[in-house]
Amino acid sequence: MLVADEIQTGFGRTGTLFACEQAGIAPDLMTLAKGLGGGLPIAAVVGRADIMDAAVEGGVGGTYGGNPVACAAALAVLKAFRDGTLLDHARALGKIIERRMADWLKRFPCVGDARGLGPMRAIEFVRDRSSREPWREAAGQVAKYCWEHGVLVLTAGTYANVIRLLPPLVITREQLEEGLGVMEAGLQELESGRRAPPPGKENNRPARTTGPGRSPAKGGSA
């Protein structure tokens, strides 16, 4: 039996209604939540009729299964996806993010990887690409820069060295470009700080003298 967890990836977050579609997989069961309710608490288990009918009474359910407001929200979500326009927009958003991240991968050595599907993408921070040592502090610094400039991003990953992007599917292209611009500025600041000399080392030139091998006279200027 194959169970697909589409709680985070479902409902257009990867450019298709469900992420498993892009792998050509037809799971026996799927778990759904999050995007299903458009922000309201609701979850679902869907699957083949013979499997769903095999459960005993009360064997399949959830805490919020009977919430009428959440159910109404879920019906509205399904209706929003019906004509395919929202999925087309999600794919367009994904292409914008993919292009920007591919550019960051070329320009910024701190970006060790860029990956994802549709608008659900992430960049991984490393100290150097040869060792691929996770750089947790870099992810935190860029996230802090984004927050200070009006953009909220999420750090993630086993080593907390990843920033994951999952913008709302109703975001406009202009809003997305603005947010990505802030994030790019944060990457530039991070790399500039790494290239800058340590404090007090800005000028390593020897002091000037009044002549070859002589120090300035007392009270004189260098």
N, C-alpha and C positions, 0 to 999 in steps of 0.2 A: 504494500500500500504506500502510495506517495502523497504526502501532505505538504502543501505549499503555504508558507507563512507570508501572507500578503498584507499584514497589518500595517506596515509602514509603506510598502511599495505599491499597494493597490490604489485604484481610482486615479489613474493618470499621472502618478508621481514619477513614473519612468518613461512617459510618452505614450504608453498603451494603457488600456484599462487595467490590466494586470501584468506584472513584470514577466510572469512565466510564459506569456504569449510570445515574447521575443526569443525565448529559447525553444519554442515549438513544443512545449510541455503541456499535457492535459492531466493535471493532478487528480487524484481520487477525492481529496478533500482540500478545501482552502479555508484559512482563518482570515477574517476581515474585521477591521475596526478603524479608528482614527479618521481617515478620509471619508469613510462611509457616512459619518454623521456630520461632516462639515464643522467640526468643533464641539459637537454635543456628544455625550457619552452613549455609545451603542457599539455592539460587536455582533458578529455572526459567524457561524460555521456552515459552509455550503459544500455540497459534494454529490456524488452519484446517489441516485435514489435508493439503490439496494443497500448501500452502506448507511445512509441516513435513516432508512426505515428499520434497520436492524437494531438500532438503539432502543433500550427500554424506555418507557414513559418517564420523562424528566431527565433522561440521560444526556441530552444535549440542551444547553441553555446558557444564560449569562445573567449577571446581576441586573443589567439595564435592559433586558430583553422586552420588558413590558412598558417602557417609558413612552407614553404617547407623543410627547413633544420631540424626543429624539427620533422616533419612528417617522414622524412627519418630516423632519430634517433629512433623514436618509432617503425618503421618497423624492424629496426635492433634489438631492444630489444625483440620484439615478436619472431623473428627468433632465438635469443639466448636461449629462453626458450623452443623451439620446441621439442628437444630430451629428455628433462628432466634432463640432466646432471647438469645444474645450480641449479635446485631445490634439487637434491641429495646433492650437495655441501652445499647449504643453510641449509639443515637439519643436516648435519654433524657439521657445525659451531654452530648451535643451541645447539646440545648436549654437545659440548665442553664448551660453556658459561654456560649452565644449571648446569653441574657438578661443575664448579668452583664456581658459585654463591651459590650452595647448601653447599659447603665446607665453604664459607665465612659466611653463615648463622649460621653454627655450631661454628666457631672459633671467630667471632668478634661480641661482644654484641651490637655494634653500628648499625649493620645491622638488621633492624627490619623485613624486608620482602624481598624476591626475587621472581620475577614473570615475566611472558611473554610467548611468543610463538616463537619457532624457534630461530633465532639469534636476534630477537627484544625483548630485555629483560631490566629489571631495578632492582636496589636495592634501598631500602628506608632506610634512616638514622633516628634513634630515639635516644633520650637521655637514655632511659631505656625501656626494653621490657614490663614492667608491665604497665606503664602509656602510652607508645607509643607516648610520646611527640615528635613532629617533631624536628629534629636537622638540621636546615638549614646550620649552620656554618660548620658542618662536611662534608656535601656534597660539599660545596665550597672549603674546605681545601683539600679534596681528588682530586677534579677536578684541583685545582692549582698544586698539587704535580704531577699529570699526565702531565699537560702542561709543567711543568719544566723538565720533563723527556721524552718529545717527543711524548706524546699521548694526543689527543684531545678527551674529553668526554663532554657530555651535561648534565647540571643540569636541572631538570624539576619538575613538580608537583605543586599542589596548594600552598604548603608551601616551595617550592624550596628545598626540602630535599631529592630529588630523583636524582640518576644518571642513565640515560638511555643509553643503548648501541644499536647501529644499524650499525654494520660494513658493508662496501661494500661487496657485494656477491662475488666479485672476489678476496677478501683477501685470502691469503694462511693460512693453519693451523698454520704454524710456526709464521707468522706475528701476528695472533690472539693470540697465546699463549704468545708471547712477550708483547703485549699490556696488556693482562690480568695480566701478571706478574708485570708490572709497577703499575697497579691499586691495586693489592694485597699488594705491598710494601707501597703504600699510606695508605691503611687501617691499616697496621701494625704500621706505624708511628703515625697515629691518635690514635690508642689504647694505644701505648706506652706513648704518651703525656698525655693521660687521667689518666694513672696509676702513672705517675711520681709525686713526692711530689712537693708542691708549692715552688717557689724560696725562698731560705733562710731557708727552713725547711728540708734540706737534712740530717742534723745531729741534732737530738733532745736530744742527750745524755748530761747529766750535765758535767760541767768542772771537770777535775780530781783535787784532792786536795792532800796536802802533808801528810795528816793524816785524821783520822775520824773526820768529822765536821770542819776541818780547811781549810782555803784558802791558796794558795801558798804565800810564803814570797815575799815581795816587791823586785822586781828585779830578782826573781827566775823564773823558767820555770814550766809550768803546765805539 
